[in-house]
Amino acid sequence: MASYQQWTLLLGLVCMMISGIMAAPPRKPLDVPFGRNYAPTWAFDHIKYSPGETEIKLVLDKYTGTGFQSKGSYLFGHFSMKMKLVPGDSAGTVTAFYLSSQNSEHDEIDFEFLGNRSGQPYIVQTNVFTGGKGDREQRIYLWFDPTINYHSYSVLWNSYQIVFLVDDVPIRVFKNLPNLGVKFPFNQPMKIYSSLWNADDWATRGGLEKTDWSKAPFIASYRGFHIDGCEASVEAKFCATQGKRWWDQKDFRDLDAYQYGRLKWVRAKYTIYNYCTDRKRYPSLPPECKPDRDI
């Protein structure tokens, strides 16, 4: 039988949930083999598999990088990857994990991990393209070394918001704000992609630091391969289960007070660039920035 203290704690938790103070974190991702949800896209010999495909490694050398994509296309969902980034001197390299639609006015939701010289912190760049328009870069340092252990990088995307999460900590939110004239990706299914490639013309200190090929091969490791999305054909603009999945429910229409607190912590301690505060590029505040609490 539960004690009085246990019942009191339970009642308090219920009250917090009702009031919206307690976080509603995404469901725990389901770890599956690589081949269940993904397939290689290029340089097949530069992808290395563990037994059972529970882990893969992408390899970049002076000849080529490599990448993979989801087998299906998705219109909303929760997408998560466990990654261990290129260790040591990774300057000039980019490890990407992103969603993208298939047409010219494409929608895209980006994680890009920008390599560094040994001893310098990794930079995580996020971006959101809607109707072919991007230029919404935000950059943060991570609060851990992403090359030592696996960490989870996730996107929660529904008709209300896009949330970027690192180990379930929100690092960015992009709201659906049609009343402000801001386009939102809601009718173009997207595939999920990941790649490891050389981008030393811009990736590290704006291209000042070049890739040191004597340190090759560069290796990024992956586990998890979680997809919980509304699968649709590339032409489909509506998904039959829309509004019925867990990530479509009321708890996930906005961040709650706890999650906004975590986002504020990331903003205060780890953000190094935010397009919302770049008055040289944007003399006027982009309309989505204030409701997204990006300033």
Order of alpha helices (4+ residues) and beta strands (2+ residues): alpha-alpha-beta-beta-beta-beta-beta-beta-beta-beta-beta-beta-beta-beta-beta-beta-alpha-beta
